[in-house]
Amino acid sequence: MKFRAYRNWLIYAWTGERDLAFKQLAIAARIPGYLSYGQLRLHPYWDPLRGDPRFDKIVASLAPK
């Protein structure tokens, strides 16, 4: 299940389906331990989604408290 959610957002992001990518990413962000703040901030996989306020919101939701 985890791999499938990961793969979906990645495919959507790389093919320009940003709305679908964010929908899947929001789901993945709610799975404990699935994504990390550092991963979202640094990994180039996320480049197609950077600069979108939805991405910033998801990153902020995973920031250390």
URMOVEN-V954746 format. One record per backbone hydrogen bond with DSSP energy under -1.0 kcal/mol. NH is the residue of the N-H (numbers start at 1). CO is the residue of the C=O. E is the energy in kcal/mol with one decimal. If there is no record, write none. Layout:
nh={NH & NH}
co={CO & CO}
e={E & E}
This chain:
nh={5 & 6 & 7 & 8 & 9 & 10 & 11 & 12 & 13 & 14 & 15 & 16 & 17 & 18 & 21 & 22 & 23 & 24 & 25 & 26 & 27 & 28 & 29 & 30 & 31 & 34 & 40 & 41 & 42 & 43 & 46 & 47 & 49 & 52 & 56 & 57 & 58 & 59 & 60 & 61 & 62}
co={1 & 2 & 3 & 4 & 5 & 6 & 7 & 8 & 9 & 10 & 11 & 13 & 12 & 16 & 17 & 18 & 19 & 20 & 21 & 22 & 23 & 24 & 25 & 27 & 28 & 31 & 36 & 37 & 38 & 39 & 43 & 44 & 46 & 49 & 52 & 53 & 54 & 55 & 56 & 57 & 59}
e={-2.1 & -2.2 & -3.0 & -2.4 & -1.8 & -1.8 & -2.6 & -2.6 & -2.7 & -2.4 & -1.5 & -1.0 & -2.2 & -1.8 & -2.4 & -2.7 & -1.9 & -2.3 & -2.6 & -2.4 & -1.5 & -2.6 & -2.4 & -1.0 & -1.3 & -2.2 & -2.2 & -2.2 & -2.1 & -2.2 & -1.5 & -1.7 & -2.0 & -1.3 & -1.9 & -2.1 & -1.9 & -2.8 & -2.5 & -1.7 & -1.1}
